[in-house]
Amino acid sequence: MTAERVNPPGLSPPTGFSHAVVASGGRVVFLAGQTSLDADGKVVGETLPEQFERALTNLLTALRAAGGAPSDLARVTVYATDVADYRAHAPELGRVWHRLAGRDYPAMAVIGAVRLWDEQALVELDGFAVLP
């Protein structure tokens, strides 16, 4: 896949996301929402950063199983049960992202959610990728 990250000078400088991603390639992979579920289906992690790391790991595991890599991500949506807490932990969450997914940011959005499917879940990530 080729991904062109577009960040126009007329928009505020992006931090931890790209304003637009122009992706071209052969296959689109739609990634289901991932929380911090372990292999037994139990939510792990007490804090938002712990749960974010596991949810991102789960998302990337699904992506790799489909033949993709983090750089193939074109779009990721983050659903957080407490957006203020998400913002407060943004630098730490950014470090988790860099360690697991690198510095090629997809187009992203953070959406506040009253609750997620798993009641103990604090964060969920879904997205899509374009593979060569």
LINGIMO-V849382 format. One line per field, one symbol per residue. phi: phi as a letter, one per 20 degrees, with the letter a starting at -180 (. if undefined). psi: psi as a letter, one per 40 degrees, with the letter a starting at -180 (. if undefined). burial: 1 if it has 9 or more other ideal C-beta (glycine too) atoms within 8 Angstrom, else 0. A space follows every 10 residues. Layout:
phi->???
psi->???
burial->???
This chain:
phi->.dcdedcfff dfffcnadfb cedcrecdde dfgcdefefe ndfdnedggf ffffffgfff fffffendcg fefdbcdddc fbffffffeg ffffffggfe dndeeefcbd cfcfbdgege fdbbccrbcd df
psi->ihhhhhgide iihiheiidi hhhiadihhh hihhafhaee fhhihdiddd dddddddddd dddddeeiid eehdhhhhhh egdddddded dddddddddd eaeghihiih hhhdiidhde heiihiaiih i.
burial->1010111000 0001011110 1010100010 1011111100 0011100111 1111111111 0111010101 0111111111 1100110011 0011011101 1001111101 0110010000 1111111111 10
